[in-house]
């Protein structure tokens, strides 16, 4: 979070900036499970899909209960 310094100056100045994140992987996130192989697991062509029962995103190559709306043209 940036801290602003106000005083006699007409323009606030940023005195400190905290940068977050950087590096890491999707598998390191607490709501992502790349080890579950019951839905296909992590493999070429897999995608992350939210699993409500596990309350996590899991890697799968099989989609079910999905409605895709391509929009109007």
mmJSON file of the N, C-alpha and C atoms, coordinates in Angstrom:
{"data_MODEL":{"atom_site":{
"group_PDB":["ATOM","ATOM","ATOM","ATOM","ATOM","ATOM","ATOM","ATOM","ATOM","ATOM","ATOM","ATOM","ATOM","ATOM","ATOM","ATOM","ATOM","ATOM","ATOM","ATOM","ATOM","ATOM","ATOM","ATOM","ATOM","ATOM","ATOM","ATOM","ATOM","ATOM","ATOM","ATOM","ATOM","ATOM","ATOM","ATOM","ATOM","ATOM","ATOM","ATOM","ATOM","ATOM","ATOM","ATOM","ATOM","ATOM","ATOM","ATOM","ATOM","ATOM","ATOM","ATOM","ATOM","ATOM","ATOM","ATOM","ATOM","ATOM","ATOM","ATOM","ATOM","ATOM","ATOM","ATOM","ATOM","ATOM","ATOM","ATOM","ATOM","ATOM","ATOM","ATOM","ATOM","ATOM","ATOM","ATOM","ATOM","ATOM","ATOM","ATOM","ATOM","ATOM","ATOM","ATOM","ATOM","ATOM","ATOM","ATOM","ATOM","ATOM","ATOM","ATOM","ATOM","ATOM","ATOM","ATOM","ATOM","ATOM","ATOM","ATOM","ATOM","ATOM","ATOM","ATOM","ATOM","ATOM","ATOM","ATOM","ATOM","ATOM","ATOM","ATOM","ATOM","ATOM","ATOM","ATOM","ATOM","ATOM","ATOM","ATOM","ATOM","ATOM","ATOM","ATOM","ATOM","ATOM","ATOM","ATOM","ATOM","ATOM","ATOM","ATOM","ATOM","ATOM","ATOM","ATOM","ATOM","ATOM","ATOM","ATOM","ATOM","ATOM","ATOM","ATOM","ATOM","ATOM","ATOM","ATOM","ATOM","ATOM","ATOM","ATOM","ATOM","ATOM","ATOM","ATOM","ATOM","ATOM","ATOM","ATOM","ATOM","ATOM","ATOM","ATOM","ATOM","ATOM","ATOM","ATOM","ATOM","ATOM","ATOM","ATOM","ATOM","ATOM","ATOM","ATOM","ATOM","ATOM","ATOM","ATOM","ATOM","ATOM","ATOM","ATOM","ATOM","ATOM","ATOM","ATOM","ATOM","ATOM","ATOM","ATOM","ATOM","ATOM","ATOM","ATOM","ATOM","ATOM","ATOM","ATOM","ATOM","ATOM","ATOM","ATOM","ATOM","ATOM","ATOM","ATOM","ATOM","ATOM","ATOM","ATOM","ATOM","ATOM","ATOM","ATOM","ATOM","ATOM","ATOM"],
"id":[1,2,3,4,5,6,7,8,9,10,11,12,13,14,15,16,17,18,19,20,21,22,23,24,25,26,27,28,29,30,31,32,33,34,35,36,37,38,39,40,41,42,43,44,45,46,47,48,49,50,51,52,53,54,55,56,57,58,59,60,61,62,63,64,65,66,67,68,69,70,71,72,73,74,75,76,77,78,79,80,81,82,83,84,85,86,87,88,89,90,91,92,93,94,95,96,97,98,99,100,101,102,103,104,105,106,107,108,109,110,111,112,113,114,115,116,117,118,119,120,121,122,123,124,125,126,127,128,129,130,131,132,133,134,135,136,137,138,139,140,141,142,143,144,145,146,147,148,149,150,151,152,153,154,155,156,157,158,159,160,161,162,163,164,165,166,167,168,169,170,171,172,173,174,175,176,177,178,179,180,181,182,183,184,185,186,187,188,189,190,191,192,193,194,195,196,197,198,199,200,201,202,203,204,205,206,207,208,209,210,211,212,213,214,215,216,217,218,219],
"type_symbol":["N","C","C","N","C","C","N","C","C","N","C","C","N","C","C","N","C","C","N","C","C","N","C","C","N","C","C","N","C","C","N","C","C","N","C","C","N","C","C","N","C","C","N","C","C","N","C","C","N","C","C","N","C","C","N","C","C","N","C","C","N","C","C","N","C","C","N","C","C","N","C","C","N","C","C","N","C","C","N","C","C","N","C","C","N","C","C","N","C","C","N","C","C","N","C","C","N","C","C","N","C","C","N","C","C","N","C","C","N","C","C","N","C","C","N","C","C","N","C","C","N","C","C","N","C","C","N","C","C","N","C","C","N","C","C","N","C","C","N","C","C","N","C","C","N","C","C","N","C","C","N","C","C","N","C","C","N","C","C","N","C","C","N","C","C","N","C","C","N","C","C","N","C","C","N","C","C","N","C","C","N","C","C","N","C","C","N","C","C","N","C","C","N","C","C","N","C","C","N","C","C","N","C","C","N","C","C","N","C","C","N","C","C","N","C","C","N","C","C"],
"label_atom_id":["N","CA","C","N","CA","C","N","CA","C","N","CA","C","N","CA","C","N","CA","C","N","CA","C","N","CA","C","N","CA","C","N","CA","C","N","CA","C","N","CA","C","N","CA","C","N","CA","C","N","CA","C","N","CA","C","N","CA","C","N","CA","C","N","CA","C","N","CA","C","N","CA","C","N","CA","C","N","CA","C","N","CA","C","N","CA","C","N","CA","C","N","CA","C","N","CA","C","N","CA","C","N","CA","C","N","CA","C","N","CA","C","N","CA","C","N","CA","C","N","CA","C","N","CA","C","N","CA","C","N","CA","C","N","CA","C","N","CA","C","N","CA","C","N","CA","C","N","CA","C","N","CA","C","N","CA","C","N","CA","C","N","CA","C","N","CA","C","N","CA","C","N","CA","C","N","CA","C","N","CA","C","N","CA","C","N","CA","C","N","CA","C","N","CA","C","N","CA","C","N","CA","C","N","CA","C","N","CA","C","N","CA","C","N","CA","C","N","CA","C","N","CA","C","N","CA","C","N","CA","C","N","CA","C","N","CA","C","N","CA","C","N","CA","C","N","CA","C","N","CA","C","N","CA","C"],
"label_alt_id":[null,null,null,null,null,null,null,null,null,null,null,null,null,null,null,null,null,null,null,null,null,null,null,null,null,null,null,null,null,null,null,null,null,null,null,null,null,null,null,null,null,null,null,null,null,null,null,null,null,null,null,null,null,null,null,null,null,null,null,null,null,null,null,null,null,null,null,null,null,null,null,null,null,null,null,null,null,null,null,null,null,null,null,null,null,null,null,null,null,null,null,null,null,null,null,null,null,null,null,null,null,null,null,null,null,null,null,null,null,null,null,null,null,null,null,null,null,null,null,null,null,null,null,null,null,null,null,null,null,null,null,null,null,null,null,null,null,null,null,null,null,null,null,null,null,null,null,null,null,null,null,null,null,null,null,null,null,null,null,null,null,null,null,null,null,null,null,null,null,null,null,null,null,null,null,null,null,null,null,null,null,null,null,null,null,null,null,null,null,null,null,null,null,null,null,null,null,null,null,null,null,null,null,null,null,null,null,null,null,null,null,null,null,null,null,null,null,null,null],
"label_comp_id":["UNK","UNK","UNK","UNK","UNK","UNK","UNK","UNK","UNK","UNK","UNK","UNK","UNK","UNK","UNK","UNK","UNK","UNK","UNK","UNK","UNK","UNK","UNK","UNK","UNK","UNK","UNK","UNK","UNK","UNK","UNK","UNK","UNK","UNK","UNK","UNK","UNK","UNK","UNK","UNK","UNK","UNK","UNK","UNK","UNK","UNK","UNK","UNK","UNK","UNK","UNK","UNK","UNK","UNK","UNK","UNK","UNK","UNK","UNK","UNK","UNK","UNK","UNK","UNK","UNK","UNK","UNK","UNK","UNK","UNK","UNK","UNK","UNK","UNK","UNK","UNK","UNK","UNK","UNK","UNK","UNK","UNK","UNK","UNK","UNK","UNK","UNK","UNK","UNK","UNK","UNK","UNK","UNK","UNK","UNK","UNK","UNK","UNK","UNK","UNK","UNK","UNK","UNK","UNK","UNK","UNK","UNK","UNK","UNK","UNK","UNK","UNK","UNK","UNK","UNK","UNK","UNK","UNK","UNK","UNK","UNK","UNK","UNK","UNK","UNK","UNK","UNK","UNK","UNK","UNK","UNK","UNK","UNK","UNK","UNK","UNK","UNK","UNK","UNK","UNK","UNK","UNK","UNK","UNK","UNK","UNK","UNK","UNK","UNK","UNK","UNK","UNK","UNK","UNK","UNK","UNK","UNK","UNK","UNK","UNK","UNK","UNK","UNK","UNK","UNK","UNK","UNK","UNK","UNK","UNK","UNK","UNK","UNK","UNK","UNK","UNK","UNK","UNK","UNK","UNK","UNK","UNK","UNK","UNK","UNK","UNK","UNK","UNK","UNK","UNK","UNK","UNK","UNK","UNK","UNK","UNK","UNK","UNK","UNK","UNK","UNK","UNK","UNK","UNK","UNK","UNK","UNK","UNK","UNK","UNK","UNK","UNK","UNK","UNK","UNK","UNK","UNK","UNK","UNK"],
"label_asym_id":["A","A","A","A","A","A","A","A","A","A","A","A","A","A","A","A","A","A","A","A","A","A","A","A","A","A","A","A","A","A","A","A","A","A","A","A","A","A","A","A","A","A","A","A","A","A","A","A","A","A","A","A","A","A","A","A","A","A","A","A","A","A","A","A","A","A","A","A","A","A","A","A","A","A","A","A","A","A","A","A","A","A","A","A","A","A","A","A","A","A","A","A","A","A","A","A","A","A","A","A","A","A","A","A","A","A","A","A","A","A","A","A","A","A","A","A","A","A","A","A","A","A","A","A","A","A","A","A","A","A","A","A","A","A","A","A","A","A","A","A","A","A","A","A","A","A","A","A","A","A","A","A","A","A","A","A","A","A","A","A","A","A","A","A","A","A","A","A","A","A","A","A","A","A","A","A","A","A","A","A","A","A","A","A","A","A","A","A","A","A","A","A","A","A","A","A","A","A","A","A","A","A","A","A","A","A","A","A","A","A","A","A","A","A","A","A","A","A","A"],
"label_entity_id":["1","1","1","1","1","1","1","1","1","1","1","1","1","1","1","1","1","1","1","1","1","1","1","1","1","1","1","1","1","1","1","1","1","1","1","1","1","1","1","1","1","1","1","1","1","1","1","1","1","1","1","1","1","1","1","1","1","1","1","1","1","1","1","1","1","1","1","1","1","1","1","1","1","1","1","1","1","1","1","1","1","1","1","1","1","1","1","1","1","1","1","1","1","1","1","1","1","1","1","1","1","1","1","1","1","1","1","1","1","1","1","1","1","1","1","1","1","1","1","1","1","1","1","1","1","1","1","1","1","1","1","1","1","1","1","1","1","1","1","1","1","1","1","1","1","1","1","1","1","1","1","1","1","1","1","1","1","1","1","1","1","1","1","1","1","1","1","1","1","1","1","1","1","1","1","1","1","1","1","1","1","1","1","1","1","1","1","1","1","1","1","1","1","1","1","1","1","1","1","1","1","1","1","1","1","1","1","1","1","1","1","1","1","1","1","1","1","1","1"],
"label_seq_id":[1,1,1,2,2,2,3,3,3,4,4,4,5,5,5,6,6,6,7,7,7,8,8,8,9,9,9,10,10,10,11,11,11,12,12,12,13,13,13,14,14,14,15,15,15,16,16,16,17,17,17,18,18,18,19,19,19,20,20,20,21,21,21,22,22,22,23,23,23,24,24,24,25,25,25,26,26,26,27,27,27,28,28,28,29,29,29,30,30,30,31,31,31,32,32,32,33,33,33,34,34,34,35,35,35,36,36,36,37,37,37,38,38,38,39,39,39,40,40,40,41,41,41,42,42,42,43,43,43,44,44,44,45,45,45,46,46,46,47,47,47,48,48,48,49,49,49,50,50,50,51,51,51,52,52,52,53,53,53,54,54,54,55,55,55,56,56,56,57,57,57,58,58,58,59,59,59,60,60,60,61,61,61,62,62,62,63,63,63,64,64,64,65,65,65,66,66,66,67,67,67,68,68,68,69,69,69,70,70,70,71,71,71,72,72,72,73,73,73],
"pdbx_PDB_ins_code":[null,null,null,null,null,null,null,null,null,null,null,null,null,null,null,null,null,null,null,null,null,null,null,null,null,null,null,null,null,null,null,null,null,null,null,null,null,null,null,null,null,null,null,null,null,null,null,null,null,null,null,null,null,null,null,null,null,null,null,null,null,null,null,null,null,null,null,null,null,null,null,null,null,null,null,null,null,null,null,null,null,null,null,null,null,null,null,null,null,null,null,null,null,null,null,null,null,null,null,null,null,null,null,null,null,null,null,null,null,null,null,null,null,null,null,null,null,null,null,null,null,null,null,null,null,null,null,null,null,null,null,null,null,null,null,null,null,null,null,null,null,null,null,null,null,null,null,null,null,null,null,null,null,null,null,null,null,null,null,null,null,null,null,null,null,null,null,null,null,null,null,null,null,null,null,null,null,null,null,null,null,null,null,null,null,null,null,null,null,null,null,null,null,null,null,null,null,null,null,null,null,null,null,null,null,null,null,null,null,null,null,null,null,null,null,null,null,null,null],
"Cartn_x":[0.855,0.0,0.901,0.614,1.411,1.009,1.987,1.706,1.895,0.964,1.049,1.442,2.268,2.689,2.094,1.285,0.691,1.339,1.458,2.045,1.84,2.888,2.818,2.868,3.201,3.299,1.911,1.815,0.532,0.267,1.303,1.164,1.567,0.683,1.065,2.215,3.115,4.247,4.163,4.449,4.482,5.806,5.728,6.959,7.362,6.426,6.748,5.75,6.222,5.347,5.677,4.652,4.838,4.354,5.251,4.889,4.624,3.607,3.268,3.538,3.418,3.506,4.86,4.806,6.03,6.417,6.659,7.093,5.987,6.332,5.359,4.697,3.729,3.022,1.565,0.722,-0.692,-0.85,-0.035,-0.123,0.18,0.854,1.175,0.039,-1.033,-2.175,-3.018,-3.58,-4.314,-5.623,-6.179,-7.45,-7.288,-6.096,-5.828,-5.243,-5.829,-5.326,-4.926,-3.643,-3.151,-2.826,-3.061,-2.73,-3.922,-5.144,-6.351,-6.411,-6.296,-6.329,-7.697,-8.681,-10.01,-10.726,-10.319,-10.967,-10.009,-9.008,-8.064,-6.689,-6.63,-5.357,-4.618,-3.448,-2.618,-1.959,-2.324,-1.786,-1.956,-1.345,-1.528,-3.009,-3.466,-4.864,-5.769,-5.231,-6.049,-6.348,-7.416,-7.76,-8.194,-8.166,-8.614,-10.109,-10.829,-12.279,-12.589,-13.5,-13.844,-14.697,-14.312,-15.045,-15.672,-16.993,-17.682,-17.552,-17.55,-17.436,-16.101,-15.031,-13.704,-13.381,-14.206,-13.982,-12.586,-12.206,-10.901,-11.039,-10.056,-9.928,-9.118,-9.583,-8.864,-8.567,-7.487,-7.125,-7.958,-8.55,-9.364,-9.287,-9.562,-9.682,-11.072,-12.006,-13.393,-14.293,-15.174,-16.119,-17.502,-18.171,-19.559,-20.316,-21.623,-22.472,-22.005,-21.683,-21.162,-22.073,-22.414,-23.149,-22.249,-22.0,-21.138,-22.005,-21.981,-22.731,-21.747,-21.838,-20.915,-21.289,-22.368,-22.758,-23.657,-23.912,-24.779,-23.951,-24.27,-23.534,-24.475],
"Cartn_y":[-1.166,0.0,1.228,2.165,3.39,4.352,5.033,6.071,7.417,8.298,9.646,10.62,11.578,12.589,13.925,14.496,15.798,16.806,17.986,19.032,20.354,21.141,22.437,22.295,21.095,20.904,20.88,21.362,21.35,20.009,19.166,17.868,16.775,15.79,14.698,13.895,13.42,12.621,11.223,10.25,8.871,8.659,8.241,8.037,6.572,5.668,4.247,3.474,2.479,1.62,0.18,-0.589,-2.012,-2.795,-3.477,-4.297,-5.709,-6.329,-7.673,-8.702,-9.927,-11.045,-11.212,-11.721,-11.986,-13.439,-14.039,-15.435,-16.367,-17.561,-18.521,-19.275,-20.1,-20.895,-21.043,-21.436,-21.661,-22.751,-23.776,-24.878,-24.464,-23.349,-22.854,-22.095,-21.826,-21.107,-22.044,-21.531,-22.374,-22.918,-22.284,-22.762,-23.472,-23.987,-24.73,-26.088,-27.158,-28.513,-29.129,-29.253,-29.848,-31.323,-31.865,-33.265,-34.191,-33.658,-34.471,-35.084,-36.405,-37.074,-37.665,-37.499,-38.074,-37.393,-36.184,-35.463,-35.262,-36.075,-35.984,-35.54,-34.677,-34.231,-33.297,-32.942,-32.011,-32.737,-32.326,-32.936,-31.947,-32.234,-31.379,-31.251,-30.038,-29.796,-29.594,-29.705,-29.515,-28.04,-27.792,-26.427,-26.455,-25.285,-25.206,-24.943,-25.774,-25.66,-25.697,-24.822,-24.775,-25.974,-26.658,-27.801,-27.362,-27.174,-26.648,-27.585,-28.886,-29.844,-29.712,-29.443,-29.295,-27.853,-26.933,-25.486,-25.106,-25.73,-25.469,-25.557,-24.986,-25.177,-26.448,-27.305,-28.54,-28.605,-29.277,-29.454,-30.581,-30.332,-31.359,-31.207,-32.296,-32.227,-32.686,-32.792,-33.167,-32.09,-31.529,-30.52,-31.134,-30.841,-31.268,-30.129,-30.1,-29.046,-27.663,-27.509,-26.241,-25.725,-24.448,-23.786,-22.705,-22.74,-21.739,-20.835,-19.553,-18.572,-17.794,-17.949,-17.282,-15.843,-15.349,-13.971,-13.812,-12.57,-12.25,-11.579,-11.891,-11.299,-10.659],
"Cartn_z":[0.0,0.0,0.0,-0.851,-0.938,0.176,0.735,1.728,1.065,1.296,0.742,1.835,1.482,2.442,2.021,2.875,2.61,3.543,3.108,3.94,3.253,3.222,2.57,1.052,0.57,-0.871,-1.498,-2.701,-3.398,-4.07,-4.21,-4.861,-3.865,-3.632,-2.734,-3.338,-2.498,-2.963,-2.37,-3.189,-2.721,-2.02,-0.755,0.009,0.092,-0.161,-0.109,-0.944,-1.684,-2.473,-2.125,-1.82,-1.54,-2.755,-3.387,-4.547,-4.065,-4.606,-4.172,-5.248,-4.843,-5.774,-6.414,-7.61,-8.345,-8.236,-9.347,-9.341,-8.89,-8.56,-8.079,-9.211,-8.851,-9.844,-9.433,-10.365,-10.05,-9.0,-9.083,-8.126,-6.705,-6.533,-5.199,-4.54,-5.27,-4.705,-3.854,-2.771,-1.828,-2.394,-3.42,-3.967,-5.309,-5.572,-6.805,-6.431,-6.966,-6.729,-8.064,-8.3,-9.541,-9.371,-8.18,-7.924,-8.087,-8.176,-8.304,-9.698,-9.784,-11.085,-11.398,-10.506,-10.74,-11.901,-12.265,-13.359,-14.541,-14.626,-15.73,-15.281,-14.284,-13.744,-14.674,-14.271,-15.018,-16.188,-17.402,-18.615,-19.754,-20.889,-22.058,-22.378,-22.626,-22.953,-21.76,-20.557,-19.355,-19.133,-18.374,-17.976,-16.519,-15.875,-14.497,-14.464,-13.708,-13.561,-12.067,-11.632,-10.211,-9.822,-8.763,-8.224,-6.91,-6.906,-5.728,-4.528,-4.755,-3.654,-2.928,-3.686,-3.091,-2.729,-3.218,-3.098,-3.591,-4.696,-5.319,-6.832,-7.521,-8.956,-9.171,-10.06,-10.356,-11.847,-12.189,-13.601,-14.173,-15.335,-15.98,-17.491,-18.181,-19.633,-20.069,-19.092,-19.353,-18.765,-19.6,-19.123,-18.996,-17.893,-17.717,-17.059,-17.255,-16.694,-17.113,-18.391,-18.89,-20.002,-19.918,-20.991,-21.532,-22.833,-23.459,-24.316,-24.012,-24.778,-25.63,-26.922,-27.833,-28.127,-27.542,-27.751,-28.963,-29.308,-30.46,-31.535,-32.774,-33.888,-34.866],
"occupancy":[1.0,1.0,1.0,1.0,1.0,1.0,1.0,1.0,1.0,1.0,1.0,1.0,1.0,1.0,1.0,1.0,1.0,1.0,1.0,1.0,1.0,1.0,1.0,1.0,1.0,1.0,1.0,1.0,1.0,1.0,1.0,1.0,1.0,1.0,1.0,1.0,1.0,1.0,1.0,1.0,1.0,1.0,1.0,1.0,1.0,1.0,1.0,1.0,1.0,1.0,1.0,1.0,1.0,1.0,1.0,1.0,1.0,1.0,1.0,1.0,1.0,1.0,1.0,1.0,1.0,1.0,1.0,1.0,1.0,1.0,1.0,1.0,1.0,1.0,1.0,1.0,1.0,1.0,1.0,1.0,1.0,1.0,1.0,1.0,1.0,1.0,1.0,1.0,1.0,1.0,1.0,1.0,1.0,1.0,1.0,1.0,1.0,1.0,1.0,1.0,1.0,1.0,1.0,1.0,1.0,1.0,1.0,1.0,1.0,1.0,1.0,1.0,1.0,1.0,1.0,1.0,1.0,1.0,1.0,1.0,1.0,1.0,1.0,1.0,1.0,1.0,1.0,1.0,1.0,1.0,1.0,1.0,1.0,1.0,1.0,1.0,1.0,1.0,1.0,1.0,1.0,1.0,1.0,1.0,1.0,1.0,1.0,1.0,1.0,1.0,1.0,1.0,1.0,1.0,1.0,1.0,1.0,1.0,1.0,1.0,1.0,1.0,1.0,1.0,1.0,1.0,1.0,1.0,1.0,1.0,1.0,1.0,1.0,1.0,1.0,1.0,1.0,1.0,1.0,1.0,1.0,1.0,1.0,1.0,1.0,1.0,1.0,1.0,1.0,1.0,1.0,1.0,1.0,1.0,1.0,1.0,1.0,1.0,1.0,1.0,1.0,1.0,1.0,1.0,1.0,1.0,1.0,1.0,1.0,1.0,1.0,1.0,1.0,1.0,1.0,1.0,1.0,1.0,1.0],
"B_iso_or_equiv":[0.0,0.0,0.0,0.0,0.0,0.0,0.0,0.0,0.0,0.0,0.0,0.0,0.0,0.0,0.0,0.0,0.0,0.0,0.0,0.0,0.0,0.0,0.0,0.0,0.0,0.0,0.0,0.0,0.0,0.0,0.0,0.0,0.0,0.0,0.0,0.0,0.0,0.0,0.0,0.0,0.0,0.0,0.0,0.0,0.0,0.0,0.0,0.0,0.0,0.0,0.0,0.0,0.0,0.0,0.0,0.0,0.0,0.0,0.0,0.0,0.0,0.0,0.0,0.0,0.0,0.0,0.0,0.0,0.0,0.0,0.0,0.0,0.0,0.0,0.0,0.0,0.0,0.0,0.0,0.0,0.0,0.0,0.0,0.0,0.0,0.0,0.0,0.0,0.0,0.0,0.0,0.0,0.0,0.0,0.0,0.0,0.0,0.0,0.0,0.0,0.0,0.0,0.0,0.0,0.0,0.0,0.0,0.0,0.0,0.0,0.0,0.0,0.0,0.0,0.0,0.0,0.0,0.0,0.0,0.0,0.0,0.0,0.0,0.0,0.0,0.0,0.0,0.0,0.0,0.0,0.0,0.0,0.0,0.0,0.0,0.0,0.0,0.0,0.0,0.0,0.0,0.0,0.0,0.0,0.0,0.0,0.0,0.0,0.0,0.0,0.0,0.0,0.0,0.0,0.0,0.0,0.0,0.0,0.0,0.0,0.0,0.0,0.0,0.0,0.0,0.0,0.0,0.0,0.0,0.0,0.0,0.0,0.0,0.0,0.0,0.0,0.0,0.0,0.0,0.0,0.0,0.0,0.0,0.0,0.0,0.0,0.0,0.0,0.0,0.0,0.0,0.0,0.0,0.0,0.0,0.0,0.0,0.0,0.0,0.0,0.0,0.0,0.0,0.0,0.0,0.0,0.0,0.0,0.0,0.0,0.0,0.0,0.0,0.0,0.0,0.0,0.0,0.0,0.0],
"pdbx_formal_charge":[null,null,null,null,null,null,null,null,null,null,null,null,null,null,null,null,null,null,null,null,null,null,null,null,null,null,null,null,null,null,null,null,null,null,null,null,null,null,null,null,null,null,null,null,null,null,null,null,null,null,null,null,null,null,null,null,null,null,null,null,null,null,null,null,null,null,null,null,null,null,null,null,null,null,null,null,null,null,null,null,null,null,null,null,null,null,null,null,null,null,null,null,null,null,null,null,null,null,null,null,null,null,null,null,null,null,null,null,null,null,null,null,null,null,null,null,null,null,null,null,null,null,null,null,null,null,null,null,null,null,null,null,null,null,null,null,null,null,null,null,null,null,null,null,null,null,null,null,null,null,null,null,null,null,null,null,null,null,null,null,null,null,null,null,null,null,null,null,null,null,null,null,null,null,null,null,null,null,null,null,null,null,null,null,null,null,null,null,null,null,null,null,null,null,null,null,null,null,null,null,null,null,null,null,null,null,null,null,null,null,null,null,null,null,null,null,null,null,null],
"auth_seq_id":[1,1,1,2,2,2,3,3,3,4,4,4,5,5,5,6,6,6,7,7,7,8,8,8,9,9,9,10,10,10,11,11,11,12,12,12,13,13,13,14,14,14,15,15,15,16,16,16,17,17,17,18,18,18,19,19,19,20,20,20,21,21,21,22,22,22,23,23,23,24,24,24,25,25,25,26,26,26,27,27,27,28,28,28,29,29,29,30,30,30,31,31,31,32,32,32,33,33,33,34,34,34,35,35,35,36,36,36,37,37,37,38,38,38,39,39,39,40,40,40,41,41,41,42,42,42,43,43,43,44,44,44,45,45,45,46,46,46,47,47,47,48,48,48,49,49,49,50,50,50,51,51,51,52,52,52,53,53,53,54,54,54,55,55,55,56,56,56,57,57,57,58,58,58,59,59,59,60,60,60,61,61,61,62,62,62,63,63,63,64,64,64,65,65,65,66,66,66,67,67,67,68,68,68,69,69,69,70,70,70,71,71,71,72,72,72,73,73,73],
"auth_comp_id":["UNK","UNK","UNK","UNK","UNK","UNK","UNK","UNK","UNK","UNK","UNK","UNK","UNK","UNK","UNK","UNK","UNK","UNK","UNK","UNK","UNK","UNK","UNK","UNK","UNK","UNK","UNK","UNK","UNK","UNK","UNK","UNK","UNK","UNK","UNK","UNK","UNK","UNK","UNK","UNK","UNK","UNK","UNK","UNK","UNK","UNK","UNK","UNK","UNK","UNK","UNK","UNK","UNK","UNK","UNK","UNK","UNK","UNK","UNK","UNK","UNK","UNK","UNK","UNK","UNK","UNK","UNK","UNK","UNK","UNK","UNK","UNK","UNK","UNK","UNK","UNK","UNK","UNK","UNK","UNK","UNK","UNK","UNK","UNK","UNK","UNK","UNK","UNK","UNK","UNK","UNK","UNK","UNK","UNK","UNK","UNK","UNK","UNK","UNK","UNK","UNK","UNK","UNK","UNK","UNK","UNK","UNK","UNK","UNK","UNK","UNK","UNK","UNK","UNK","UNK","UNK","UNK","UNK","UNK","UNK","UNK","UNK","UNK","UNK","UNK","UNK","UNK","UNK","UNK","UNK","UNK","UNK","UNK","UNK","UNK","UNK","UNK","UNK","UNK","UNK","UNK","UNK","UNK","UNK","UNK","UNK","UNK","UNK","UNK","UNK","UNK","UNK","UNK","UNK","UNK","UNK","UNK","UNK","UNK","UNK","UNK","UNK","UNK","UNK","UNK","UNK","UNK","UNK","UNK","UNK","UNK","UNK","UNK","UNK","UNK","UNK","UNK","UNK","UNK","UNK","UNK","UNK","UNK","UNK","UNK","UNK","UNK","UNK","UNK","UNK","UNK","UNK","UNK","UNK","UNK","UNK","UNK","UNK","UNK","UNK","UNK","UNK","UNK","UNK","UNK","UNK","UNK","UNK","UNK","UNK","UNK","UNK","UNK","UNK","UNK","UNK","UNK","UNK","UNK"],
"auth_asym_id":["A","A","A","A","A","A","A","A","A","A","A","A","A","A","A","A","A","A","A","A","A","A","A","A","A","A","A","A","A","A","A","A","A","A","A","A","A","A","A","A","A","A","A","A","A","A","A","A","A","A","A","A","A","A","A","A","A","A","A","A","A","A","A","A","A","A","A","A","A","A","A","A","A","A","A","A","A","A","A","A","A","A","A","A","A","A","A","A","A","A","A","A","A","A","A","A","A","A","A","A","A","A","A","A","A","A","A","A","A","A","A","A","A","A","A","A","A","A","A","A","A","A","A","A","A","A","A","A","A","A","A","A","A","A","A","A","A","A","A","A","A","A","A","A","A","A","A","A","A","A","A","A","A","A","A","A","A","A","A","A","A","A","A","A","A","A","A","A","A","A","A","A","A","A","A","A","A","A","A","A","A","A","A","A","A","A","A","A","A","A","A","A","A","A","A","A","A","A","A","A","A","A","A","A","A","A","A","A","A","A","A","A","A","A","A","A","A","A","A"],
"auth_atom_id":["N","CA","C","N","CA","C","N","CA","C","N","CA","C","N","CA","C","N","CA","C","N","CA","C","N","CA","C","N","CA","C","N","CA","C","N","CA","C","N","CA","C","N","CA","C","N","CA","C","N","CA","C","N","CA","C","N","CA","C","N","CA","C","N","CA","C","N","CA","C","N","CA","C","N","CA","C","N","CA","C","N","CA","C","N","CA","C","N","CA","C","N","CA","C","N","CA","C","N","CA","C","N","CA","C","N","CA","C","N","CA","C","N","CA","C","N","CA","C","N","CA","C","N","CA","C","N","CA","C","N","CA","C","N","CA","C","N","CA","C","N","CA","C","N","CA","C","N","CA","C","N","CA","C","N","CA","C","N","CA","C","N","CA","C","N","CA","C","N","CA","C","N","CA","C","N","CA","C","N","CA","C","N","CA","C","N","CA","C","N","CA","C","N","CA","C","N","CA","C","N","CA","C","N","CA","C","N","CA","C","N","CA","C","N","CA","C","N","CA","C","N","CA","C","N","CA","C","N","CA","C","N","CA","C","N","CA","C","N","CA","C","N","CA","C","N","CA","C","N","CA","C","N","CA","C"],
"pdbx_PDB_model_num":[1,1,1,1,1,1,1,1,1,1,1,1,1,1,1,1,1,1,1,1,1,1,1,1,1,1,1,1,1,1,1,1,1,1,1,1,1,1,1,1,1,1,1,1,1,1,1,1,1,1,1,1,1,1,1,1,1,1,1,1,1,1,1,1,1,1,1,1,1,1,1,1,1,1,1,1,1,1,1,1,1,1,1,1,1,1,1,1,1,1,1,1,1,1,1,1,1,1,1,1,1,1,1,1,1,1,1,1,1,1,1,1,1,1,1,1,1,1,1,1,1,1,1,1,1,1,1,1,1,1,1,1,1,1,1,1,1,1,1,1,1,1,1,1,1,1,1,1,1,1,1,1,1,1,1,1,1,1,1,1,1,1,1,1,1,1,1,1,1,1,1,1,1,1,1,1,1,1,1,1,1,1,1,1,1,1,1,1,1,1,1,1,1,1,1,1,1,1,1,1,1,1,1,1,1,1,1,1,1,1,1,1,1,1,1,1,1,1,1]
}}}
